[in-house]
């Protein structure tokens, strides 16, 4: 099985710079125990091989990390899904089940937002929707809605691998309404690693 570094390289994606710290299997297991959720193997390998970072200026990927004060790590965000508009062809108006955020989609021009706002959308696994193998459907929550109206639930991919290799490198995410009129760097063929803080 090709490493994520090699898979990205085959797709013409440049990985910018090495990292000094990467999550370990122990970090992943600790987060899985806290969330009561098993990450897909594709995401697990991404975490331990590449770590956190940004694909182009579009997808910010988080990884499990347990340094005090570090917040950009996977979490359950079901409390944000109590009111929504299903923009993926469904009729759901809320989601009460577990939803595991592992990053966000950047919407709009730089600078890259560091918090969830109308310029970003939570990126999450929905464990209640398993797909092939150990994978789950991946959604985003788009907050660019008129004032007072719920955010939009948008289906992005059927697996983490599909999100990266088809959605980003194949630019399928460009077809979604909420990524329309992308900036010139949104699909830039680069992965920018993000250094994790020391313990």
Order of alpha helices (4+ residues) and beta strands (2+ residues): alpha-beta-alpha-alpha-beta-beta-beta-beta-beta-beta-beta-beta-beta
